[in-house]
């Protein structure tokens, strides 16, 4: 894990700590970053389902749809 020094807004960090139930700033930042990545991945999946690029049946079978 890389160590990075950044300036953070204290009020925002406190809110993030409350949201994720953490008592350490580093834990809060990691939790927030992980949450952002998970939300983005979910949204990409939803967008793929909406566009027809990904079919639920393909995921159940463990296969990938070839859209080419």
PyMOL commands that set and color helices and strands:
alter all, ss='L'
color gray80, all
select helices_A, chain A and resi 10-20+25-51+56-61
alter helices_A, ss='H'
color red, helices_A
deselect
rebuild
show_as cartoon
